[in-house]
Amino acid sequence: MHGHKPPEIRYALRIENNGTWTVFDTFTDQPAEIGTRLATEMQMSDAEEIMNVLNFIHPANDNGTIH
């Protein structure tokens, strides 16, 4: 069966026009949520760290609830 290949990672990085970084959910293409805050307008090193933690906690093959 051919179809859309699921992403290999759940969270990825995107650079924004203003030079800051966003951690986004590859399932929804929306910024990741950390508590009540969005993972936006970050320095690259901070965004990478948060992305790695989120991918460890919620891997792409985790069929749990999307927040």
DSSP file (Angstrom, degrees, kcal/mol; ACC not computed):
  #  RESIDUE AA STRUCTURE BP1 BP2  ACC     N-H-->O    O-->H-N    N-H-->O    O-->H-N    TCO  KAPPA ALPHA  PHI   PSI    X-CA   Y-CA   Z-CA
    1    1 A M              0   0    0      0, 0.0     2,-0.3     0, 0.0     0, 0.0   0.000 360.0 360.0 360.0 128.0    0.0    0.0    0.0
    2    2 A H        +     0   0    0      3,-0.0     2,-0.3     0, 0.0     3,-0.0  -0.735 360.0 118.7 -97.2 145.1    1.4    3.4   -1.0
    3    3 A G        -     0   0    0     -2,-0.3     2,-0.3     0, 0.0     0, 0.0  -0.967  63.4 -32.3-177.2-170.4    0.8    6.4    1.0
    4    4 A H        -     0   0    0     -2,-0.3     0, 0.0     1,-0.1     0, 0.0  -0.501  58.5-128.6 -69.0 127.0    2.2    9.2    3.0
    5    5 A K        -     0   0    0     -2,-0.3     3,-0.1     1,-0.1    -1,-0.1  -0.644  25.8-120.4 -77.0 127.9    5.3    8.1    4.9
    6    6 A P        -     0   0    0      0, 0.0    -1,-0.1     0, 0.0    21,-0.1  -0.340  36.5 -93.8 -66.2 150.5    5.1    9.0    8.6
    7    7 A P        -     0   0    0      0, 0.0     3,-0.0     0, 0.0    20,-0.0  -0.295  22.0-138.2 -63.1 148.9    7.8   11.3    9.9
    8    8 A E  S    S+     0   0    0     -3,-0.1    52,-0.4     1,-0.1     2,-0.3   0.738  90.6  36.7 -79.6 -23.5   10.9    9.6   11.5
    9    9 A I        -     0   0    0     51,-0.1    -1,-0.1     1,-0.1     3,-0.1  -0.944  69.6-145.5-127.0 151.5   10.9   12.2   14.3
   10   10 A R  S    S+     0   0    0     -2,-0.3    16,-3.6    48,-0.2    17,-0.5   0.875  85.6  38.1 -81.8 -39.4    8.0   13.8   16.1
   11   11 A Y  E     +A   25   0A   0     14,-0.2     2,-0.3    40,-0.2    14,-0.2  -0.918  66.1 169.8-120.0 141.0    9.6   17.2   16.7
   12   12 A A  E     -A   24   0A   0     12,-2.2    12,-2.8    -2,-0.4     2,-0.3  -0.851  29.8-104.8-139.9 173.7   11.9   19.2   14.4
   13   13 A L  E     -A   23   0A   0     -2,-0.3     2,-0.4    10,-0.2    10,-0.2  -0.769  25.1-174.4-106.2 149.4   13.4   22.7   14.1
   14   14 A R  E     -A   22   0A   0      8,-2.0     8,-2.6    -2,-0.3     2,-0.4  -0.988  19.7-136.7-140.8 131.5   12.4   25.6   11.8
   15   15 A I  E     -A   21   0A   0     -2,-0.4     6,-0.2     6,-0.2     2,-0.2  -0.729  24.1-143.1 -87.0 137.4   14.2   28.9   11.4
   16   16 A E    >   -     0   0    0      4,-3.2     3,-2.1    -2,-0.4    -1,-0.0  -0.496  26.3-102.1 -96.5 166.8   11.9   31.9   11.3
   17   17 A N  T 3  S+     0   0    0      1,-0.3    -1,-0.1    -2,-0.2    -2,-0.0   0.770 120.7  57.3 -59.5 -27.9   12.3   35.0    9.2
   18   18 A N  T 3  S-     0   0    0      2,-0.1    -1,-0.3     1,-0.0     3,-0.1   0.384 121.0-105.4 -87.0   5.1   13.5   37.0   12.2
   19   19 A G  S <  S+     0   0    0     -3,-2.1     2,-0.1     1,-0.3    -2,-0.1   0.416  83.2 118.9  89.2  -2.0   16.4   34.5   12.8
   20   20 A T        -     0   0    0     23,-0.1    -4,-3.2    -5,-0.0     2,-0.3  -0.446  59.3-119.1 -90.6 171.7   14.9   32.8   15.8
   21   21 A W  E     -AB  15  42A   0     21,-2.6    21,-2.3    -6,-0.2     2,-0.4  -0.850  16.8-159.5-116.9 147.7   14.1   29.1   15.9
   22   22 A T  E     -A   14   0A   0     -8,-2.6    -8,-2.0    -2,-0.3     2,-0.6  -0.981  12.9-143.7-123.2 135.8   10.8   27.2   16.5
   23   23 A V  E     -A   13   0A   0     16,-2.5     9,-3.3    -2,-0.4     2,-0.3  -0.892  32.6-172.3 -92.2 123.4   10.4   23.6   17.6
   24   24 A F  E     -AC  12  31A   0    -12,-2.8   -12,-2.2    -2,-0.6     2,-0.6  -0.890  28.8-115.0-125.0 154.4    7.4   22.2   15.8
   25   25 A D  E  >> -AC  11  30A   0      5,-3.1     4,-3.1    -2,-0.3     5,-0.6  -0.730  18.2-153.5 -83.5 118.2    5.4   19.1   15.8
   26   26 A T  T  45S+     0   0    0    -16,-3.6    -1,-0.1    -2,-0.6   -15,-0.1   0.674  93.3  59.2 -70.0 -15.6    5.8   17.2   12.6
   27   27 A F  T  45S+     0   0    0    -17,-0.5    -1,-0.2     1,-0.1   -16,-0.1   0.865 125.0  16.1 -76.2 -37.4    2.4   15.6   13.0
   28   28 A T  T  45S-     0   0    0     -3,-0.4    -2,-0.2     2,-0.2    -1,-0.1   0.577  91.0-130.7-112.6 -14.7    0.5   18.9   13.1
   29   29 A D  T  <5 +     0   0    0     -4,-3.1    -3,-0.2     1,-0.3     3,-0.0   0.699  69.8 123.8  63.6  22.4    3.1   21.4   11.7
   30   30 A Q  E   <S-C   25   0A   0     -5,-0.6    -5,-3.1     1,-0.1    -1,-0.3  -0.771  74.0 -86.3-107.5 154.9    2.3   23.6   14.7
   31   31 A P  E     -C   24   0A   0      0, 0.0    -7,-0.3     0, 0.0     9,-0.1  -0.293  51.7-105.4 -56.7 142.8    4.8   24.9   17.3
   32   32 A A        -     0   0    0     -9,-3.3     7,-2.8     7,-0.3     2,-0.5  -0.381  30.9-132.5 -67.6 148.6    5.4   22.5   20.1
   33   33 A E  E     -D   38   0B   0      5,-0.2     2,-0.5    -3,-0.1     5,-0.2  -0.899  17.6-171.5-106.9 132.9    3.9   23.3   23.5
   34   34 A I  E >  S-D   37   0B   0      3,-3.3     3,-2.1    -2,-0.5     2,-0.5  -0.916  70.9 -53.1-121.9 100.7    5.8   23.1   26.7
   35   35 A G  T 3  S-     0   0    0     -2,-0.5    -2,-0.0     1,-0.3     0, 0.0  -0.588 122.0 -23.0  66.2-118.8    3.3   23.5   29.5
   36   36 A T  T 3  S+     0   0    0     -2,-0.5     2,-0.3    -3,-0.1    -1,-0.3   0.359 123.9  87.4-103.0   3.3    1.5   26.7   28.6
   37   37 A R  E <  S-D   34   0B   0     -3,-2.1    -3,-3.3     2,-0.0     2,-0.3  -0.762  71.7-128.7-106.9 150.0    4.2   28.1   26.4
   38   38 A L  E     -D   33   0B   0     -2,-0.3     2,-1.9    -5,-0.2    -5,-0.2  -0.729  24.4-120.7 -90.7 145.1    5.0   27.6   22.7
   39   39 A A  S    S+     0   0    0     -7,-2.8   -16,-2.5    -2,-0.3    -7,-0.3  -0.521  70.9 123.2 -85.3  71.3    8.5   26.6   21.7
   40   40 A T        +     0   0    0     -2,-1.9   -18,-0.2   -18,-0.2   -19,-0.1  -0.817  49.4  29.9-128.3 165.7    9.0   29.7   19.5
   41   41 A E  S    S+     0   0    0     -2,-0.3     2,-0.3     1,-0.2    -1,-0.2   0.891  84.6 148.8  52.6  48.9   11.5   32.6   19.2
   42   42 A M  B     -B   21   0A   0    -21,-2.3   -21,-2.6    -3,-0.2     2,-0.2  -0.716  53.8-106.9-111.4 158.8   14.4   30.6   20.6
   43   43 A Q     >  -     0   0    0     -2,-0.3     4,-2.5   -23,-0.2     3,-0.3  -0.555  40.6-111.3 -75.0 151.9   18.1   30.5   20.1
   44   44 A M  H  > S+     0   0    0      1,-0.2     4,-2.7     2,-0.2     5,-0.2   0.883 115.0  51.9 -56.5 -44.0   19.2   27.5   18.1
   45   45 A S  H  > S+     0   0    0      1,-0.2     4,-1.8     2,-0.2    -1,-0.2   0.894 112.3  45.8 -63.7 -39.8   21.0   25.8   21.0
   46   46 A D  H  > S+     0   0    0     -3,-0.3     4,-2.4     2,-0.2    -1,-0.2   0.914 112.9  50.4 -67.2 -42.5   18.0   26.1   23.2
   47   47 A A  H  X S+     0   0    0     -4,-2.5     4,-2.7     1,-0.2    -2,-0.2   0.901 109.6  50.9 -63.3 -41.4   15.6   24.9   20.5
   48   48 A E  H  X S+     0   0    0     -4,-2.7     4,-2.4    -5,-0.2    -1,-0.2   0.914 110.3  49.7 -62.1 -42.6   17.9   21.9   19.8
   49   49 A E  H  X S+     0   0    0     -4,-1.8     4,-2.1    -5,-0.2    -2,-0.2   0.928 113.4  44.9 -63.3 -45.8   17.9   20.9   23.4
   50   50 A I  H  X S+     0   0    0     -4,-2.4     4,-2.8     2,-0.2     5,-0.2   0.908 111.9  53.0 -65.5 -41.8   14.1   21.1   23.7
   51   51 A M  H  X S+     0   0    0     -4,-2.7     4,-2.5     1,-0.2    -2,-0.2   0.923 109.5  49.0 -58.9 -44.9   13.6   19.2   20.5
   52   52 A N  H  X S+     0   0    0     -4,-2.4     4,-1.6     2,-0.2    -1,-0.2   0.906 112.4  47.4 -62.9 -42.3   15.8   16.4   21.7
   53   53 A V  H  X S+     0   0    0     -4,-2.1     4,-2.4     2,-0.2     5,-0.2   0.937 113.2  48.2 -64.3 -46.8   14.0   16.1   25.0
   54   54 A L  H  X S+     0   0    0     -4,-2.8     4,-3.2     1,-0.2    -2,-0.2   0.892 110.4  51.2 -63.1 -39.6   10.6   16.2   23.3
   55   55 A N  H  < S+     0   0    0     -4,-2.5    -1,-0.2    -5,-0.2    -2,-0.2   0.824 110.8  49.6 -67.5 -29.7   11.6   13.5   20.8
   56   56 A F  H  < S+     0   0    0     -4,-1.6    -2,-0.2    -5,-0.2    -1,-0.2   0.913 117.5  39.4 -70.7 -43.4   12.9   11.3   23.7
   57   57 A I  H  < S+     0   0    0     -4,-2.4    -2,-0.2     1,-0.3    -3,-0.2   0.882 131.4  25.5 -73.4 -39.8    9.6   11.8   25.6
   58   58 A H  S  < S-     0   0    0     -4,-3.2    -1,-0.3    -5,-0.2   -48,-0.2  -0.702  80.3-169.2-128.4  77.7    7.3   11.5   22.6
   59   59 A P    >   -     0   0    0      0, 0.0     3,-2.2     0, 0.0   -50,-0.1  -0.216  37.4-106.4 -66.1 161.3    8.9    9.6   19.8
   60   60 A A  T 3  S+     0   0    0    -52,-0.4   -51,-0.1     1,-0.3   -52,-0.0   0.785 120.7  55.9 -59.7 -28.7    7.3    9.6   16.3
   61   61 A N  T 3  S+     0   0    0    -53,-0.2     2,-0.7     2,-0.1    -1,-0.3   0.392  80.7 107.5 -87.5   6.0    6.1    6.0   16.8
   62   62 A D    <   -     0   0    0     -3,-2.2    -4,-0.0     1,-0.1     0, 0.0  -0.752  53.7-165.4 -82.5 114.2    4.3    7.0   20.0
   63   63 A N        +     0   0    0     -2,-0.7    -1,-0.1     3,-0.0     3,-0.1   0.087  46.2 124.8 -89.4  25.4    0.6    6.9   19.1
   64   64 A G  S    S-     0   0    0      1,-0.2     2,-0.1     0, 0.0    -6,-0.0   0.020  72.4 -54.5 -74.3-173.1   -0.3    8.8   22.2
   65   65 A T        -     0   0    0      1,-0.1     2,-0.5     2,-0.0    -1,-0.2  -0.369  49.8-131.6 -67.0 137.4   -2.3   12.1   22.5
   66   66 A I              0   0    0      1,-0.1    -1,-0.1    -3,-0.1    -3,-0.0  -0.808 360.0 360.0 -90.2 127.4   -1.0   15.0   20.5
   67   67 A H              0   0    0     -2,-0.5    -1,-0.1   -34,-0.1    -2,-0.0   0.381 360.0 360.0-108.2 360.0   -0.8   18.2   22.6
